């Protein structure tokens, strides 16, 4: 059952990847249509006395983008299909989790947790390499960013209650 | 005042304790980042951009300049020792560098790459010293219509030259312009395309956008290479500086090739969109026609000298249009331009007149960085194997943290991180689908300049497009633009018919 679901997931990802040569120009033409609509309706294109208005330049560019995107849609049939490895998204998910964790534990602690978990659990490195790499990264984060550049990182809920 | 005395003044700006230390730091970081396979100069400069927050504009740009410049040295290391190019210009170095290393002369191959990079860079910088101010004086005659036409040529040619498909390049260029229009109208200050979002009102922040587009997307790409193992005989050797020195005979062999490539590479670098990769390719291709002791591609020292000198010279040449006209020649140039703008400096014809200490300080710092990068690159030879064998599995989380922290540091909020994350994911998907993101970065940086010039020109002409044809400079650029577009259409349709025919077979 679980295998079947995983297969379905892969097939879904595969079909998205197969259609990517078409999905990108379709997305850019939608973007262009939104820009044209807002440019004409909300910001205005031309003023008889003052000349070009806020929407003038983006609307022209969006119009050209629409034309080029339509050409790309019609000629995308023969394009090579990209291959996306599902494992590649793991780092994006991990980054998202690190960002969410920083709201609770603060940025520095989240970075430490991410480094330890990624190197020790995911990559199965020894404690020695994991700790050396984590300490080196923390030297950059704390030494360069917090102390040298004086960046105030979020402390998170826990840090907020402690301080 | 002559250019040489202005350059000497520039050296007086650079040769302070702080700026020399900054230049040194930039050179070391640039070399290490450039040497790491898979990161490259564009991602390297983008990731290290947050480091410049601490400095005054001159020092910040000196750091960026030396970073960029030493990155060019670093790209060849992995090409020679691992047969993996550190960046795209190093692809050509690989052709002779790796075979030469295989022949048992890895140290000499590295030494030759460093010396040729230095020679090419020195030639490029000398030409820049004389060409840059001349170009800037010419640029002073540019009206808004001329600037508009020039910017259109620059953007179109980059969209055309970068990547395989011109249509895709143009799409990315236009998307970059639309993204940059989010925020406020540069002339009236009225909000636009912000979808009533408070954060979007300030526009898309440049640093997180670039870190995501080139840094985080690179991390996603590196995930596929996590399990690649580098196991080569060359890496088991012990390199020493003494054992890597070139003989007099080697030096005589490489010198004419390096000088020729240096001159050629500089002029290639001046062209928008051509950049270091085209420079390296042309340098190699043209020098191949000259007599060499060993044939190119078999580990010839002449081959390494040809492409390494050309790519560094092109990197120097690219500074001429960047400083004099405000037109970057490549994605990395666009990041540097963004860095300059972040510091309130607008490169262009007036830069040499209004901020001579800055413009000449930067050129002088490049001369200095060229020398420092050579010394450090030679000094690094014994440690290179250790640097190059840092596993990708370790690079991935480290670069991810730098992307996260660097983006946060720019905006002091998670907004920067969100911008970095989204631009990284979108860029990864685009790059995988054959859409190069370099034109998008370039147009993102140049779009406000294009918009303000276009609007000024149209206000002056009361909406008539004739203004672009009555000025000789604008008219020339418009003709060039039409030629590029015609080539683009021909190339696109010939490619499409070729693919259809292949598909039919």
Interface residues (C-beta under 8 A of the other chain):
Chain A: X20 X21 X24 X25 X28 X31 X32 X35 X38 X42 X43 X46 X50 X51 X52 X54 X55 X56 X57 X58 X61 X62 X64 X65 X68 X69 X71 X72 X75 X78 X79 X80 X82 X83 X84 X85 X87 X88 X89 X90 X91 X92 X94 X95 X96 X98 X99 X102 X107 X111 X114 X115 X118 X119 X123 X125 X129 X133 X136 X137 X140 X141 X144 X145 X148 X149 X151 X152 X153 X154
Chain B: X50 X51 X53 X54 X167 X168 X170 X171 X174 X175 X177 X178 X181 X185 X188 X190 X192 X193 X216 X219 X220 X221 X223 X224 X393 X394 X396 X397 X398 X400 X401 X402 X403 X404 X405 X408 X409 X412 X414 X417 X421 X424 X425 X428 X429 X430 X432 X433 X434 X435 X450 X451 X454 X455 X458 X459 X462 X463 X492 X496 X499 X500 X503
